[in-house]
């Protein structure tokens, strides 16, 4: 298991591929391991880019300190990993909570970010997002069966057409509820807290990296309006709407998503 010492804890990470440009760091969202990038994104990105993936504290193979986390502290953790790997500057892509962390990386450590890609995320949770995250946190804290929580999340993150594929849905439920699942209830609840506390809306104008904002047009969890706000407030941002895709657009429209990301980061070489 590849781990590296970052501060006082071990961080699980993987590096794939080669390339002459800045590495591409992928930051996972809440409730998932970095290994979720492996089937669809890493094989494509690593053909031309050195691609770095890693687990957040308490996820997968990364140590859990038991402490509360914020998107700012997770951003500092990501940069500390870059330091440990000897990476001075990277392209950064984040999804949902990972997108919030990526915003904070760009704001707190601007010299470390070459290009910034955000998908399925927001700058500040509105009332509906707050109610939903509080609900998910409560489900985790109540220690309900993990299958219940997983199916609840899938309702918000997948297209109706995808939900019709019962065998696929069951395989996803099995993946997230197996004995070696990447995130336990306590860590998930703390991640909900981090997303609830995230707020960069009044600071987005300070982001100096060129940014790409990607949205699945049928995203219920983080709808297009939240992505438009990001693209409007970040000074040098471009918004891409992908017609076939909900919150997990990087899965449901993987080929389109990967192509857009690679074209964007390649422009900066």
N, C-alpha and C positions, 0 to 999 in steps of 0.2 A: 504494500500500500504506500504510494508516494506521499510523504508528509514532509513539511519543512517547519522549522521552529520560527515562529513569528512572535516576538515579545516573550510572553510566558506560556504560550500554548502552541500546540501542533495544529497545522492547517493542512487539510487534504487538498492536493492540487494535481493537475495533469497539464503537460505541455505537449502539443501535437504540431507536427509540420515544421517547415522551414520558411524563410522569406527574408528579403533584405530590408523591408520596411518595418515600421513599428509593429510590435506584436498586437494581436487582437484579444482583449480580455473580455470574456463573457461572464456576466453577473446574473445568477439565477434569482428567480422570484421566491416568494414565501412558500414554504411547505415542500420544497423540492431540492433534490441533490443536483450537483453540477453534472452528474452523469446523465441527466435528462437532455443535455446538449449533444450527447454522443451519437445517437442514431441518425439525426437529420442535419445538424449544423456542423459539427466538427469535421466530418469527412469532406465536406465542401470547402469550408473555410481554410482548413489546414493544407489544402493543395497548393495554395499560394501564400498563406500567412501563417506565421507562428501563432498558435492559438492557445490561450491560457484559460483554463477553467478551474474553479475551486469551490469548496463548500464553506458556507457561513458558519459561525460558531454554533456548536451543538448539532450540526447537520452532518449526516454521513460519517466521514472519517475525521472531521475537525472537532477539537476539544470544546467542551461546553464549560464555561466559567460559572454558569448559573446566574450571571448578572443580566440586568435589563440591557437591551440594545436599542439604539436609535439608528436611523439611516445615516446620520453623521458619523457615529462610531463605526458602523459597518464600512463606510467609505474610507475611514482611516485604516481599518483592517486591510482593505483591498490594496491601498497604497503601500502599507507595510509589507504585503506579500510581494508587490513589485520591487520594493527595496531588497527583499531577501533573494529575489530571483535576478537581481542586477539589471532590472529594466528601468530605464530613465523616463521613457515616454511610451504611451500605448494608445491605441484606439480602444474605446470602451463601449460595449453594448450591454444594456440591461433591460430586463423585462419585469414588469410590475414592481415589486419591492426592489428588484435589482435595478430597475430604471430610476427609482428614487435614490438608491445608493449612487448610481452613476451621476445623477445631477449633483449630488453632494461632492463627489470626487472632483467634478469639473469646477465647482465653486470653491472648495477648500484647498484643492491642489491643482490649480489651473495649468501649471507648467508640466504636469504629468499626463495630460490628456491631449492627444493629437486630434482625433475626431470622436464625436459623441453620437451614439445611436440609442434612441429610446423607443420602447414599444410596450403597449398595454400598461401605461402608467399615468401618473398625474403629478401636479405640482402641489396641490392641497386637496384633501378629501372634502367633498361636499357632504350635505346631510345624508344622502342615500348611501354613499360610500362609508360614512361613519357608522350608520346603523348596521350595515352589512358586516363590517369588520368587528363591531362590538358583538354582533350575533355569533360570528364565527369564533371569536374569543370565548364567548360563553359556552359554546358547544364543546370546545377543547377543555375548558376548565371544569365542565360537568362530567368529563370522562365518558362521554357517550361512545358507543362503538365506533371505531375509526371508519368503518365502512359507511356509516351514516354521514359522517363529516365529509368523506371523500365524494359521495354521490351528490351531496349538497353543493360542493364546489364545482363539480362537473356541470351541473345545471347552469352555472353562471359563466363557464369558460368555453363551452363548445357550441358549435352550430347545431341546430335542430337535426340537420341531416346526419351529422356525426353521431348524435345521441340515438338515432335509429339503428345504428350498428351495434346490436346487443353484445356480440362476441367481443368486439373491440372495447366497449365500455367495461365489460366484465374483466378483461385483461388489464385495463387501467386500474380498476378497483383493486384487483389482486396485487398489482405492483405496489400500490401505495399502502396496502394493509398487510403485507407479508412480514414475517418476523424480523427481518433486517431492514425495516422501513427507515427512510433517512431522517425523519423528524418525529419526535415524540410530542405529546400534548403540551407540555410546558414550554418547549421551544416554539411551537406553533403559536401559542398564546402570546409569547413575547414578541414574535414577529408581527402579529396583529397590532400590538401596541406600537411598534416602530412605524408601521404604516399609518396608524391613527395620528401619530405625532409628527409625521412628515409635513413640512411646509417650506417650499422654496419659491412660492409664487412671487413674492416681492423682491426676490434676488435673482430671478432668471435673467434679467437684463445685464447681470454681471458675468454671465457665461461668455467666454471668449472663443471657445472651440466652435468650429463649424459643426452643426448638429443636423441629424436626420431623425424625424419623428415618424414612426410607422404605426398604422392603425388598421385593424380589421374592421371593415365597414359595419359589421354586425356584432361588434363587441358590446356585450351588456355590462360587463364588470367595469370596464373603463371605456365609455362610449366616445365617439368621434369628437364631441364637444370638448372633452378634457384634453385630447390630443391637439386640437386646434388652438387651445389656450397656450399650451406649451410652445407650439410653433410660432405663435404670434408674439410671445414675450421673450423668447430667446433671439438675440439679435441676428444671428446668421443661421437660421434653421429652415429646413425644407420638410414639408409634410407629404407623406405618401400614404394614400388610402388603398388598401388591398380589398377588392370586391368580395372575394370568397374567403371568408375567415372571420372568426369571432375573437375572443381574447387570446386563445392559443393559435393565433394566425401563423406562428412559426412552425406549427405542426400541420395545420389544415391546409396551408398554402406554402409549404416549405420551399418548393422550388422558386416561387416568386419572391418570397421573403429573402432567401439566401442571395438571389441575384441582385436584389436592391441593395442589400448590405454590402456585398462585395464590390459593386460598382461605386458605392459611396466611399468606402475606405480606400479603394484603389486610386481615387482622384487625388488623394493627399500624398501619394508616394512621390 
